[in-house]
Amino acid sequence: MSPLLHVKGVETYYGNIRALGGVDVVVEPGEIVCMIGANGAGKSTLMMTICGSPQARTGSVIFDGQDITRMPTHEIARLRIAQSPEGRRIFPRMTVYENLQMGASLDNLKYFNEDIEKIFTLFPRLKERQSQRGGTLSGGEQQMLSIGRALMARPKLLLLDEPSLGLAPLIVKGIFAAIKKLNEEEGLTVFLVEQNAFAALKLSHRGYVMVNGQVTMSGGGRELLANPEVRAAYLEGGHH
């Protein structure tokens, strides 16, 4: 079986500055894979490169057997790659319900009610707040809404960019539990980049470590959790 996502030798630049230096990542169908690393390591750049903005200068991004390296972002989204971006970019003036409507793909409108119910079951908080404007929600609720909106597109691959950023540990726990549930019950494939290495590795089947735009280590989630180098760099002083 070929990987669902295969990033091969990708280099991405901002002007003359190389942000990614030959990155290789494989995500198999039905896996949760994480990329951990310090702030500024290039994790979000990798996420954005997969979505076509910016495009990789060299190397390739293969999704579901198709080369998407040079595709425009909106065409990539149509292939059922959904992203919950860093900073939760929801529509603040729209209600929770309207935000979820914006995520629904036009091809799947016949599933709309079923999908909305599924999101409300996953995140009961959103059901209670469905007529509230997105901008009035707490950070945790906005993160749930961002993930919910991405799920409305019925993605084959869900990309999560820093889902725990700025959230209280208890909220993070709830959000990661929801991701795990989707993966176990529906086989949803997830690729997340995350500074909270402990939470991400505990959730993931496999992980990669990124330093200065390059992958320096990879392995099973639990294996990386136990790795002394990873522990020293990312897990000491908190997150236990």
C-alpha positions as CSV (number, residue, x, y, z in Angstrom):
1,M,0.0,0.0,0.0
2,S,1.4,3.4,-0.9
3,P,1.5,6.2,1.7
4,L,-1.3,8.6,1.8
5,L,1.1,11.5,2.0
6,H,4.7,11.4,0.9
7,V,6.9,14.4,1.2
8,K,10.2,13.8,-0.6
9,G,13.3,15.9,-0.4
10,V,11.3,19.1,0.0
11,E,13.1,22.4,0.1
12,T,11.1,25.6,0.7
13,Y,12.4,29.1,0.6
14,Y,11.2,32.5,1.8
15,G,13.0,34.7,-0.7
16,N,16.7,33.6,-0.3
17,I,16.2,32.1,3.1
18,R,15.9,28.3,3.2
19,A,13.1,27.3,5.6
20,L,13.1,23.6,4.8
21,G,16.2,21.7,3.8
22,G,15.3,18.4,2.2
23,V,12.5,17.1,4.3
24,D,11.2,13.6,4.0
25,V,7.9,12.6,5.7
26,V,5.6,9.6,5.1
27,V,2.1,9.3,6.5
28,E,0.3,6.0,5.9
29,P,-3.5,5.7,5.7
30,G,-5.1,5.5,9.1
31,E,-2.0,6.8,11.0
32,I,-1.6,9.7,13.3
33,V,1.8,11.2,12.7
34,C,3.3,14.2,14.4
35,M,6.2,16.6,13.7
36,I,7.7,18.1,16.9
37,G,10.3,20.8,17.2
38,A,11.0,24.1,18.8
39,N,9.3,27.3,17.7
40,G,10.7,28.4,14.4
41,A,12.0,25.0,13.4
42,G,10.0,25.0,10.2
43,K,7.0,22.9,11.2
44,S,4.4,25.3,10.1
45,T,6.3,26.0,6.9
46,L,6.1,22.2,6.1
47,M,2.3,22.3,6.8
48,M,1.8,25.3,4.4
49,T,4.1,23.7,1.8
50,I,1.9,20.6,1.8
51,C,-1.1,22.9,1.1
52,G,0.8,24.6,-1.7
53,S,1.5,28.0,-0.2
54,P,4.5,28.5,-0.4
55,Q,5.3,25.9,-3.0
56,A,8.3,23.6,-2.6
57,R,11.3,24.8,-4.6
58,T,12.7,21.3,-4.9
59,G,11.4,17.9,-4.0
60,S,7.8,16.7,-4.2
61,V,4.6,16.3,-2.3
62,I,2.6,13.3,-3.3
63,F,-0.9,12.9,-1.9
64,D,-2.9,9.7,-2.5
65,G,-0.7,8.8,-5.4
66,Q,-0.9,12.2,-7.1
67,D,1.8,14.8,-7.3
68,I,0.4,18.0,-5.8
69,T,3.7,20.0,-5.5
70,R,2.7,22.6,-8.1
71,M,-1.0,22.6,-7.5
72,P,-2.8,25.8,-6.3
73,T,-4.1,25.6,-2.7
74,H,-7.8,25.5,-3.6
75,E,-7.2,22.5,-5.9
76,I,-5.3,20.7,-3.1
77,A,-8.2,21.3,-0.7
78,R,-10.5,19.7,-3.2
79,L,-8.6,16.5,-3.0
80,R,-9.9,16.3,0.6
81,I,-6.9,17.6,2.5
82,A,-8.3,19.7,5.3
83,Q,-6.2,22.0,7.5
84,S,-6.9,23.5,10.9
85,P,-4.3,26.3,10.7
86,E,-2.1,27.7,13.4
87,G,-3.9,30.5,15.2
88,R,-7.3,29.0,14.6
89,R,-8.4,31.4,11.9
90,I,-12.1,31.0,12.2
91,F,-14.6,33.6,11.0
92,P,-15.1,35.7,14.1
93,R,-18.4,37.5,13.0
94,M,-20.1,34.3,11.9
95,T,-21.8,32.0,14.3
96,V,-20.4,28.6,15.2
97,Y,-23.0,27.0,12.9
98,E,-22.1,29.3,10.0
99,N,-18.4,28.6,10.5
100,L,-19.1,24.9,10.2
101,Q,-21.2,25.5,7.1
102,M,-18.2,27.2,5.5
103,G,-16.2,24.1,6.0
104,A,-18.7,21.7,4.3
105,S,-17.6,20.7,0.9
106,L,-20.1,21.4,-1.9
107,D,-19.8,17.8,-3.1
108,N,-21.0,16.4,0.2
109,L,-23.9,18.6,1.1
110,K,-26.2,15.6,1.3
111,Y,-24.3,14.6,4.4
112,F,-24.4,18.0,5.9
113,N,-26.8,17.4,8.8
114,E,-25.2,14.1,9.6
115,D,-21.8,15.7,9.6
116,I,-22.9,18.6,11.8
117,E,-24.4,16.2,14.3
118,K,-21.1,14.3,14.3
119,I,-19.1,17.5,15.2
120,F,-21.6,18.3,17.9
121,T,-21.2,14.8,19.4
122,L,-17.5,15.1,19.3
123,F,-17.5,18.7,20.7
124,P,-20.7,19.1,22.8
125,R,-19.4,22.7,23.7
126,L,-20.0,23.7,20.1
127,K,-23.6,22.4,20.1
128,E,-24.3,24.6,23.1
129,R,-22.7,27.6,21.4
130,Q,-23.9,27.0,17.8
131,S,-25.7,30.4,17.5
132,Q,-22.8,32.4,19.1
133,R,-20.4,34.3,17.1
134,G,-17.0,32.7,16.6
135,G,-15.2,35.7,18.0
136,T,-16.9,35.4,21.4
137,L,-15.7,31.8,22.0
138,S,-12.8,30.9,24.3
139,G,-9.5,29.9,22.8
140,G,-10.3,26.2,23.4
141,E,-13.7,26.5,21.8
142,Q,-12.2,28.3,18.8
143,Q,-9.8,25.4,18.4
144,M,-12.6,22.9,18.5
145,L,-14.5,25.0,15.9
146,S,-11.4,25.2,13.7
147,I,-11.0,21.4,13.8
148,G,-14.8,20.9,13.4
149,R,-14.8,23.1,10.3
150,A,-11.9,21.1,8.8
151,L,-13.8,17.9,9.5
152,M,-16.9,19.2,7.7
153,A,-14.9,18.7,4.4
154,R,-14.8,14.9,5.1
155,P,-11.1,14.9,4.7
156,K,-8.9,11.9,3.8
157,L,-6.1,13.7,5.6
158,L,-6.5,16.2,8.4
159,L,-3.6,18.6,9.0
160,L,-3.4,20.2,12.4
161,D,-1.0,23.1,12.9
162,E,-0.2,23.6,16.6
163,P,-3.6,22.5,18.0
164,S,-2.6,22.9,21.6
165,L,-1.1,26.4,21.3
166,G,-2.0,28.7,24.1
167,L,-4.6,26.3,25.6
168,A,-5.0,25.0,29.1
169,P,-3.8,21.4,29.6
170,L,-7.3,20.1,30.3
171,I,-8.6,21.6,27.1
172,V,-5.7,20.1,25.2
173,K,-6.4,16.7,26.7
174,G,-10.0,16.9,25.4
175,I,-9.0,18.0,21.9
176,F,-6.4,15.2,21.6
177,A,-8.9,12.7,22.9
178,A,-11.3,13.8,20.2
179,I,-8.6,13.3,17.5
180,K,-7.8,9.9,18.9
181,K,-11.4,8.9,18.8
182,L,-11.8,10.0,15.1
183,N,-8.7,8.0,14.2
184,E,-9.8,4.9,16.1
185,E,-13.5,4.9,15.1
186,E,-13.3,6.3,11.6
187,G,-9.7,5.6,10.5
188,L,-9.1,9.3,10.0
189,T,-5.5,10.0,8.9
190,V,-3.9,12.9,10.8
191,F,-0.7,14.8,10.5
192,L,0.0,17.3,13.2
193,V,2.8,19.7,14.0
194,E,3.1,20.6,17.6
195,Q,5.4,22.2,20.1
196,N,3.8,20.2,23.0
197,A,6.0,17.2,22.3
198,F,4.6,15.1,25.2
199,A,1.0,15.3,24.2
200,A,1.7,14.9,20.5
201,L,4.0,11.8,20.9
202,K,1.6,10.2,23.3
203,L,-1.2,10.6,20.7
204,S,0.8,9.6,17.6
205,H,1.7,6.3,16.1
206,R,4.9,7.8,14.8
207,G,6.7,11.0,15.1
208,Y,9.4,13.1,13.5
209,V,11.7,15.7,15.1
210,M,12.5,18.9,13.2
211,V,15.5,21.1,13.9
212,N,16.3,24.1,11.7
213,G,14.2,23.0,8.8
214,Q,15.5,19.4,8.7
215,V,14.2,16.1,10.1
216,T,16.8,14.9,12.7
217,M,15.0,11.9,14.1
218,S,12.0,9.7,13.5
219,G,10.4,6.7,15.1
220,G,7.4,5.3,16.9
221,G,5.6,7.8,19.2
222,R,6.4,5.9,22.4
223,E,9.9,5.2,21.2
224,L,10.6,8.9,20.8
225,L,8.9,9.7,24.1
226,A,11.5,7.4,25.8
227,N,14.5,8.7,23.7
228,P,16.9,10.5,26.0
229,E,17.8,13.2,23.4
230,V,14.1,13.9,22.8
231,R,13.4,14.0,26.5
232,A,16.3,16.4,27.1
233,A,15.3,18.7,24.3
234,Y,11.6,18.7,24.4
235,L,10.2,17.0,27.5
236,E,12.2,18.2,30.5
237,G,10.8,20.9,32.7
238,G,7.1,20.4,32.3
239,H,4.5,18.5,30.2
240,H,4.5,15.6,32.6
